[in-house]
Structure formats: structure tokens, C-alpha cells
Amino acid sequence: MFRCHAIFDLNGDNILPLSAELQKVIMEYYQLASVKYLSDTQANRLAEILNIAQKNPTVNFWIIQADYFINEKLNLINENELKNKQAKLREYLGIEPNVKHQISIIN
């Protein structure tokens, strides 16, 4: 099960905290995104959540994490392609490969 609380840096500083309400929204997104076929009501709710994500960077971040988790769970991720994209992103951002950021995702 995907759970989200907050993202932390290595110093333990809480960078992207989630309120209980936003945690519920992310969990609802995860559940809806995992459904094979959505009803009209479910599709409308999913659209509402995505609209929230457009306005809230923290929700957007966690939706991306939920999508990654779903893709990993369904074996849809090509690890080599992912590593190549991560390397390109690190290069673009000027981040050294050995610098790590801790993300609190409990499954």
C-alpha cells in the first residue's frame, strides 16, 4: 500500500509536509489511478484531484510519486531508461550522482 507523509532532506527538515486532508486526496488518487475502468463519478473526481495538483506543487509531487509506485507495482518501468533519465536530470540540475535525498514513502 502506498502511503505518503512528507519528503525530508538528509538533515531531517520537513520540506513538503502533507496535511491529513491532502494525504486523503493523494490516497484517493492512488486508488482511482489503480482502477482498470473508472465510472463517470470516479473520472470526475480524478479530474478534480488533477486540478488540485495543478495548483498545489506538493500534491503534484505526491501524485508523481503515486504514479511511479503504480507503474512499479504493475512492472511498467524500464529501470535502465529510468536511470538514464535520472542521470540526464542530475546533469541538467548540476547535482552530483553521490548526493542523495531521502524520501519518506512507506509501502
Secondary structure, DSSP 8 states (H G I E B T S, - for coil): --EEEEEE-TT--EEEE--HHHHHHHHHHHHHHT-SS--HHHHHHHHHHHHHHHH-HHHHHHHHHHHHHHHHHTT---HHHHHHHHHHHHHHHT--TT----EEEE-
